[in-house]
């Protein structure tokens, strides 16, 4: 089911084979978060920047796009329609909403990793030039006196210069500006950006919510037997993305390799690691490579939470930064991913023994 992106028409912020979050009609499992945004909008004291945090695949982008559609379709927070709204549902045929779905709305910017035509893949980060191009939106007046909105998906993908460029705009935003910043690990976001955002954290989804969402994704996901979808949802740790990976035969095989390799740390079996490295470094295996790195970051985060010793946290932070920098360099310069994976597991094995 998964497939590698083949052209610039592909989007880096979706799961291959599933619709982009901006097309999602309903929001499942996050009524509290939706109410918080809706009430803030109606209060006429809406924070200009929101950091929407939570595990990957729980619906953060879906909520951000849902809010953007609502605000652009209903630009007056004092209108009778907004006052009477029970949620942020909108008519998908409304002119402003159709523009959002087509990524053609003049007052909306989507800031994410762009396509690299030279490498035939996505850039490994959101570059500073991408940020500056997106922020040009805020240098002109909004259409019909409405709002200008920038969705960032995700904050972890911003390089340092890009994060600083975004920070400058958030520090002195023009009137009726709205920044919706998705973050899988809010703690990694630049502290100065965090301090200028209102935080909204989404928890993992219930298995029943995940199966409901999968059933609404259309083919081929809707054709999956209910029992199989239920099993995947129960093991997905609250993430639709994780459930889809388990339902995708190719991704599921790699996922099993990742789980087995990480479970053995610090006693890594390098025969298994070599097999895993071959799988995630193969052509078109970008999602698998990203999945491995995210799993390793989660493993480090769990180690950090299991103790409070200063030396322990410092050691974990050091290896985290080292792996993150090496991963960005590997992707930016198209270096050998297999060698990178082998090096990372050697580093983690050493760290695990020290801890």
N, C-alpha and C positions, 0 to 999 in steps of 0.2 A: 504493500500500500504506500509506503514512503517512497519518495523520489527526490532526487537532487534537483535544485533549481537549474533551469536551462537558459533563461534569458532574463533581461531586466524587468520583464513583466511579473516575475516571481517576487514575493515579498518575504523579507527576512523575519517578520514578526508573526508568523503563523506556523501551524503544524502541517506539513505537506500532506495533501489529501483531505484536509478539513477546511471549511470556510473561514475567512478572516473574521476576527471578532467584531468588526464594524457591521457585519451582516447579521449578527445574532439578534433575533427578535425579542427573546425573553431572557431575563436574568434569574438564575436558579441559585438558591442558597445564600444570597447576600442581601436580603430585604433590609437589614439593619444599616448596612453601608449605604444602600440606595437612599434610604430615608434621611440619613445624615447629610448627604449631598443635596437632596431635594429641599430639605428644611433650611440648609445654609443658603441656598439660592433664593428661596422665598423670603428669607430674613433681610435681604438687601445688604447683608454684611458678609458676602461671600469672600473667603480667602482667595487671593489671586493665584496661589500655588498650592497644590495638593500632592503629597507623596503617598501613593497608593501601594502599600507593601503587603507582602504575603508570599507563600511558596509559589513556585512556578506552576502554572496550569490550573489555578483555582478560580480565575475569572477576573483578574485585575484589569486586563486590557478590555475585556467585555464591558466592565463597568465604566471605564474611562470613555470608551466610544459611545456608550449609551448616554452618558451625561453630556458629551459633546453634541450628539444629535439633538438632545432635548433643548439645550441652551440655544443652539443655532436655529432650531425650529420655533422656539418660544423665547425670543430675546428680551421680552419685558417680564421681569420677575413679579411685577405687581398685577399682571393680567389675570382675568377671571379664570382662564384655562389653567394657568400655573397654580393659582390658589386652590383650584378644585382637584388638581391632579392627585391620584392615589399612588402613582409611581411615575417612572420616567419613560413610559411607553409613548411612542410617536407613530404617526402614519408614515410608513416607509415610502409612500408615494408623494409625500409633501415635497415641494420643490427644493427646499433647503436640505432635506434628508437625502433626496436622490443625488444631490451634489456631493454630500458627504460620502455616500456609498461609492460614488465614482471617483473619489479623491479629487474633486474639482471645485470644492467650495473655496471661494476667495479668502475666507477668514479662518481657514483651518490649515495647520501644518502638522504633518506626521514625521516625527524625528526618530529615525531608526537606522540600522546598518544598511547602507546602499549597495547596489550591485557594482561589482568590479568587472567591467567588460574585458579587461586584459586577462585576468585569471579565471574568468568564467565562474565566478563565485562571489559571495558577499564579502565585503570588507569585514575584518575581524573586530572593528570598533566603529563607533560613531565619531567621525573625524571633526576637527574644529571647523573645517570649511562647510561641512554638512550643517553644523549648528548655525553658523553665520547665515547661510542661505535660508534656513528655515525661519530665523529670527527677523528676516527682512519683512515678514508679515506685520511686525509690530511697528514698523516705520511708516505705515500708511494708515489712513482711516478705515475703520471697519465698514463694510457695506451695510446700508440702511441703519447706521448708528448702533449696530449690534455689538457682539463680542468677537474678540480674536482669541483663538484657542490653539495651543500647541500640545500635542500628545507625545510624550517621550517614552519609547518602549525599546529597551529598558535603560534605566539610569546606569546600571553596571557596565553597559557597552560604551558609555562616554569615555573618551580619552581625557587626560588631565586638562589639556588646553580647551577641549570642547566643554567640559564641565565648568571651567572658569568663565567661558563665554556665556554659557547659560546662566551662571550665577549673576553676572553683571546685569542681565536683563531682569532677572527675578528681584534683584535688589532695588531697582528703580523701574517698575513696570508702568507702561502707559495705562490710562483709564480703561476699564472694561477689558482687561487682559486676563486670560486663564491658562495656567500651566497644569497639566495632568501628567504627573511623572510616575511611571510604573517602576517598581523596584522589587526584585525577587529577594534581595538581601539588603534591606534599608541601611543596615549598619555599615555597608561598604560605600554608601553614597557620601560624597563630599560633605563634611560636617557643616560647612557654611551654607550649603544648599538645604540640608535637613533643618537647620535652624530657622529658615525662612519659609518653610512649608507647614501646612497643617497636615498632620498625620492621619491616615485612614488605613487600618490594618484589616485584611481579610484572612479569615481562618480557612483551613482545609475543608473541602466539601464532604458531606456524608456520602457513603457508597450509593444510596438511593438517588441522590442528586446527580452523581456522576453518570449512572445508567440512564437517567432521564435526559441528560445533556447529550450523551452518545446517541440515543435514539432520535434526537432532533438534528443530527448533523447531516442527514441525507446519506446517499450511497457513497461508499460501500458500507459505512459504519452502521446504518440503520438495519442492514440485513444480517448483522451478527446475531446469532442465537442469544436469547435473553440470559440463559444460564452462563454462557461464556462471558457476556458483558458483565454479569454480576460478579463473577470470579475476578475479573480484571479490576473492577471497581473496588472490591474488598481489599485488594493488595496495592492500591495506587496511592496510599498515604494522602488521600484527599485531593489528588491532582488529576484532572481530566487528561492532561498531556501524558502522565505516567500510565494511565489506563489505556490510552490509544497506543502507546508503545508496546504494551503487553498484548494488545490485540493484533498488532502488526507482526506477522511471522518473522520477518527479517529483523525488526527492531527487538522483538522479544528474545531472539537468540542472542543478540549482542547484550541485551539487558541481563540475561542470565550469566554471561561471561563477566560482566561488570560486577554483579553482586558476589559472585564466587571469588573474584580476585580481591575485592575489598574486604570480604569476610576473613580472608587469610592473613591480613596484615596484623602484626609485623612480619609474619613468616610467609612472605610472598613466594608463590610457586612461579618461577620465571618461565617455565614451559607454558603455563596458562597465560602469563602476562604477554608473552610473545604472540600467542594466538589472539588475545584480545587486541594487542597493538596492531596486528595485521588487519583485524576486522574494522577498527575505527579509523585506520589510515587509508583504507581502500578508496578508490575514486568514487565520489558521490556519497561518501559516508559522513558528511558534515554533521548531520543530526546526531549520529552515534558518537562522534568525537566530542561534541558539545555535551551530550548526555554523560559521558564518562567524566569530563572535567567538572560538571556540576555535582556529580555523585562524590567526587573526591573532595570538593569544597564542603559538601555536607558532612563528610566523614571528619574533616578537620574541625568544622563547627561543633560537632558532637563531642570531640575530644576537648575542645575549649570549655564547653559547658560542664564537663565532668569534674573539673577542679578549679580552684581559685588561686593557686599559687602564682605569684608574679612571674617567676622564671618559666613556668609551664606555658602561661599565656604568651609570654614574649617569644618563646621558641615556636609556638604555633603560628603566631603572627608573622614571624620571620619567614617561615617556610611557605605560608600562604602567599605573601607578597612575592617571594621568589618564583613560585609556580605560576602565579598570575602573570608576572612579567615575561616569563619564558613562554607561556602559552600565547600571549599577544605577539611576541616576536616570531614564534613559529608560524602563526597564521598570517601575520603581516608580510613576512618575507618568503612565504610558501616553503618553509623548511620541512625536513623529514619528520612527519608526525609520529612515525613508529619509534624513532630514536627519542623523541620527546616523551612519549608515554613510558618507555623503559626507564628513562632518567627520572621521571616523576615518581614512579613506584620505588625506585631505589632510594630516592630522597625520603619518601614517606615511611619506608621500612626502617630507615635509620632513625627518623624522628619518633616513630612509634616505640622503638626500643628505648630511646632516651626517656620517653614519658612514662 
